[in-house]
Amino acid sequence: MEILIKNDFPEIKVDTRKIKRQIGKVLDSLHCNEQEISILFVGDQGIRGLNHQFRDVDRPTDVLSFPQILEGEPEIPGAPVLGDVAISLETARRQSEEHGLSLEEELALLLIHGILHLLGYDHEISDREEERMRKKTRELFELIYPGKKLADTCNF
């Protein structure tokens, strides 16, 4: 498993070693320990640009996921690449306060959310799929932070 991390927003520091350990646990739990993932941390302007370029939405967001292998396409031989996840550190910092989490916990939550999207989970399809994704998110969050429960107000 290879976890590549780049911080393009150095104004907010992140512990990349800890994030790699946490995401390693998540990927292992999801049986994706042979896959590669890239994580990009940016600010609100950076995520806004990505959101506009790839989703035609001209505003910042918290997390974006870019799966490498799209549904219906054949897998590429060799070490499979799961995809890329981009997170706005500025938005994550604001949301961490709203969710009653530390920035570190919020980043783990957003990464879990992004990884589940890479695996085909999509909360926008139906209420049933939203609940399925919410349940899996909370299960994986508790794997990283045993005993820590997400507030009901947290919509992940």
Secondary structure, DSSP 8 states (H G I E B T S, - for coil): -EEEEEES-TTS---HHHHHHHHHHHHHHTT-TT-EEEEEEE-HHHHHHHHHHHH---S--SEEEEESS-TTS---SSS-EEEEEEEEHHHHHHHHHHHT--HHHHHHHHHHHHHHHHTT--TTT-HHHHHHHHHHHHHHHHHHSTT----TT---
